[in-house]
Amino acid sequence: MPSTPSPSWDEPEGLAARGTLIVLAGRGEHGGVYERFGRRLAFDAYRVRALGDATADPSVLDEAAGLLADESLPGPKVLVGSDTGARYAADLAAEQPPGIDALILAGLPTGPWASGSWEDEAEARTGCPTHQGRLTNDPGFRRGALDETPELPEVRLDLVRVPVLALHGADDAVSPLDRALSAYEGHDGVRTVTFRGGRHDVLNDALHRTAAATVVLFLERLRLSPELPAIAEGAV
């Protein structure tokens, strides 16, 4: 039986693609959860390929490596991970696979968390009512997954040789900000951006527009140079 194609979003007709993002979903999620993020980035002419939860399906990592190596996809190619997907993305980047140009980590998990109820989990995941509703009514989403503590790879950022953008909610109860920041300490290639009032699912939180804009700015700088030169001086 052929596998179901991963959700994908492409640049508008008539525009040249500016790069490719490969998204690794987090616990309980599937690629379709990132539809809003994918559509927004595609509108800016970036191709987005959203994969599933590697804790549930390890073949996701082989698929991600294959997409990075796929020369038919435009560069720069950026690996994006959310929640446990961030841990797997960082581990894959540490292997320095062919084709990778940058790494984006969102809501990096740093320890166990227990919700107690679906309402608690939904509130911890996102402050966006629209996204809470989507998760609540999504038959493909697995509730209670945040309570699980799977064995995850170490974050080996010392072996990552590409620019890294780390996004984290200041009010992330699942992965407290101070613990996440400590994981990034001492790594000069990591640029951290925190979101005031932000919760765990940064890319799908109430500030998802700001998160997407931050990602686009990072991508535009990456297109100029791996050294990420500033584009807009004194920007608000």
C-alpha positions as CSV (number, residue, x, y, z in Angstrom):
1,M,0.0,0.0,0.0
2,P,1.5,3.4,-1.0
3,S,2.3,5.8,1.9
4,T,0.1,8.9,2.3
5,P,1.9,12.0,0.8
6,S,3.1,14.4,3.5
7,P,1.3,17.8,3.6
8,S,3.0,20.3,1.4
9,W,2.5,23.9,0.4
10,D,4.2,25.6,-2.6
11,E,4.9,29.1,-3.8
12,P,2.2,31.0,-5.7
13,E,2.1,30.4,-9.4
14,G,4.4,32.8,-11.3
15,L,6.8,33.3,-8.4
16,A,10.2,31.6,-8.1
17,A,10.6,29.5,-5.0
18,R,12.9,31.1,-2.4
19,G,13.8,27.9,-0.4
20,T,12.4,24.8,1.3
21,L,11.3,24.2,4.9
22,I,11.0,20.6,6.2
23,V,9.0,20.5,9.4
24,L,9.1,17.7,12.0
25,A,6.0,17.6,14.1
26,G,5.9,17.1,17.9
27,R,4.2,14.6,20.2
28,G,0.7,13.6,19.0
29,E,0.8,15.8,16.0
30,H,0.8,15.1,12.2
31,G,2.1,17.3,9.4
32,G,-1.4,18.8,8.7
33,V,-1.3,20.5,12.1
34,Y,1.1,23.0,10.4
35,E,-1.2,24.0,7.6
36,R,-1.5,27.6,8.8
37,F,2.3,27.9,9.1
38,G,2.8,26.2,5.8
39,R,0.3,28.4,3.9
40,R,1.8,31.6,5.4
41,L,5.4,30.7,4.4
42,A,4.3,29.5,1.0
43,F,2.6,32.9,0.4
44,D,6.2,34.3,0.8
45,A,7.3,31.9,-1.9
46,Y,8.9,29.2,0.4
47,R,8.0,25.6,-0.1
48,V,7.0,23.7,3.0
49,R,7.0,20.0,3.6
50,A,5.4,18.9,6.9
51,L,6.2,15.5,8.3
52,G,4.8,13.6,11.3
53,D,5.9,12.7,14.8
54,A,9.2,10.8,14.8
55,T,8.5,9.4,18.2
56,A,5.6,7.5,16.7
57,D,7.1,6.8,13.3
58,P,10.9,6.8,13.1
59,S,10.8,6.6,9.3
60,V,10.0,10.3,9.4
61,L,13.7,10.9,9.9
62,D,14.7,9.0,6.8
63,E,12.0,11.0,4.9
64,A,13.5,14.3,6.2
65,A,17.0,13.3,5.2
66,G,15.7,12.4,1.7
67,L,14.0,15.7,1.3
68,L,17.2,17.5,2.3
69,A,19.1,15.6,-0.3
70,D,16.5,16.1,-3.0
71,E,18.1,18.4,-5.6
72,S,14.7,19.1,-7.1
73,L,13.7,21.1,-4.1
74,P,15.0,24.7,-4.0
75,G,17.5,25.9,-1.5
76,P,18.3,27.1,1.0
77,K,16.9,24.1,2.8
78,V,15.9,24.5,6.4
79,L,15.0,21.8,8.9
80,V,12.3,22.9,11.3
81,G,11.3,21.0,14.5
82,S,8.6,21.6,17.0
83,D,8.4,20.0,20.5
84,T,10.1,16.6,20.3
85,G,10.5,17.3,16.6
86,A,13.0,20.0,17.6
87,R,15.1,17.4,19.4
88,Y,15.1,15.1,16.4
89,A,15.8,17.9,14.0
90,A,18.8,19.0,16.1
91,D,20.1,15.4,16.2
92,L,19.7,15.1,12.4
93,A,21.5,18.4,11.9
94,A,24.3,17.2,14.1
95,E,24.9,14.4,11.6
96,Q,25.5,17.1,9.0
97,P,23.3,15.5,6.3
98,P,23.7,16.6,2.7
99,G,21.6,19.6,1.7
100,I,20.9,21.2,5.1
101,D,21.5,25.0,5.3
102,A,19.9,26.0,8.6
103,L,18.0,24.7,11.6
104,I,14.9,26.1,13.3
105,L,13.9,24.8,16.8
106,A,10.5,25.7,18.3
107,G,9.5,24.8,21.8
108,L,12.5,22.5,22.5
109,P,11.4,20.1,25.3
110,T,13.7,19.9,28.3
111,G,11.9,17.5,30.7
112,P,8.7,15.7,31.6
113,W,5.4,17.4,32.0
114,A,2.0,16.1,33.1
115,S,-1.3,17.8,32.2
116,G,-4.0,15.9,34.0
117,S,-6.7,16.7,31.5
118,W,-7.2,17.6,27.8
119,E,-8.2,21.1,28.8
120,D,-4.9,21.6,30.6
121,E,-3.0,20.2,27.7
122,A,-4.7,22.4,25.1
123,E,-4.1,25.5,27.3
124,A,-0.4,24.6,27.7
125,R,0.0,24.0,24.0
126,T,-1.4,27.2,22.6
127,G,-3.3,30.4,23.6
128,C,-4.8,30.6,20.1
129,P,-8.6,29.7,20.3
130,T,-8.6,28.8,16.6
131,H,-5.7,26.3,17.0
132,Q,-7.2,24.9,20.3
133,G,-10.4,24.2,18.3
134,R,-8.5,22.6,15.5
135,L,-6.7,20.2,17.9
136,T,-9.9,19.4,19.8
137,N,-11.7,18.4,16.6
138,D,-8.8,16.8,14.7
139,P,-9.2,13.0,14.5
140,G,-5.6,12.6,13.5
141,F,-4.3,14.4,16.5
142,R,-3.4,12.3,19.6
143,R,-4.5,13.8,22.9
144,G,-2.3,13.2,26.0
145,A,0.9,12.8,24.0
146,L,2.5,15.6,26.0
147,D,2.3,13.5,29.1
148,E,4.6,10.9,27.5
149,T,8.3,11.1,28.1
150,P,9.9,9.2,25.2
151,E,13.6,8.5,25.0
152,L,14.9,11.4,23.0
153,P,18.3,12.2,21.4
154,E,20.6,14.6,23.1
155,V,20.8,18.1,21.8
156,R,24.3,18.1,20.2
157,L,24.4,21.7,19.0
158,D,28.2,21.6,19.2
159,L,28.2,19.4,16.1
160,V,25.7,21.6,14.1
161,R,27.5,23.5,11.4
162,V,24.6,25.6,10.1
163,P,22.9,28.7,11.5
164,V,20.2,27.9,14.2
165,L,17.1,29.9,15.1
166,A,15.5,29.0,18.4
167,L,11.9,30.1,19.1
168,H,10.4,29.7,22.5
169,G,7.4,31.0,24.4
170,A,8.1,33.0,27.6
171,D,5.1,31.3,29.3
172,D,5.9,27.8,28.1
173,A,4.7,25.5,30.9
174,V,5.7,22.3,29.1
175,S,9.3,23.4,28.6
176,P,10.1,26.3,30.9
177,L,12.0,29.1,29.2
178,D,15.0,29.1,31.6
179,R,15.7,25.4,30.9
180,A,15.4,25.9,27.2
181,L,17.8,28.9,27.2
182,S,20.3,26.9,29.2
183,A,20.3,24.2,26.5
184,Y,21.4,27.0,24.0
185,E,24.0,28.6,26.2
186,G,27.6,28.5,24.8
187,H,26.5,28.0,21.2
188,D,27.4,31.1,19.2
189,G,25.6,29.9,16.1
190,V,22.2,29.9,17.9
191,R,20.0,33.0,17.7
192,T,17.2,32.8,20.3
193,V,13.9,34.6,20.0
194,T,11.4,34.5,22.9
195,F,7.7,35.5,22.6
196,R,6.1,37.4,25.4
197,G,3.1,35.4,26.6
198,G,3.9,32.6,24.2
199,R,3.1,29.0,25.1
200,H,4.6,25.7,23.9
201,D,3.4,25.4,20.3
202,V,5.1,28.6,19.2
203,L,4.4,28.1,15.5
204,N,0.7,27.7,16.2
205,D,0.3,30.0,19.2
206,A,-1.6,33.3,19.5
207,L,1.5,35.1,18.1
208,H,1.8,32.8,15.1
209,R,2.0,35.7,12.7
210,T,5.0,37.2,14.6
211,A,6.6,33.7,14.7
212,A,6.1,33.3,11.0
213,A,7.5,36.8,10.3
214,T,10.5,36.0,12.5
215,V,11.1,32.8,10.5
216,V,10.8,34.7,7.1
217,L,13.3,37.4,8.3
218,F,15.7,34.6,9.3
219,L,15.2,32.9,5.8
220,E,15.8,36.1,3.9
221,R,19.0,36.8,5.8
222,L,20.1,33.2,5.2
223,R,19.5,33.7,1.4
224,L,22.0,36.5,1.5
225,S,24.7,34.7,3.4
226,P,25.2,32.0,6.1
227,E,26.5,34.8,8.3
228,L,23.0,36.2,8.5
229,P,23.7,39.8,7.6
230,A,21.2,42.4,8.9
231,I,18.6,43.5,6.3
232,A,16.6,46.2,8.1
233,E,18.6,48.4,10.5
234,G,16.5,49.9,13.3
235,A,13.4,48.0,12.4
236,V,10.5,47.9,14.9
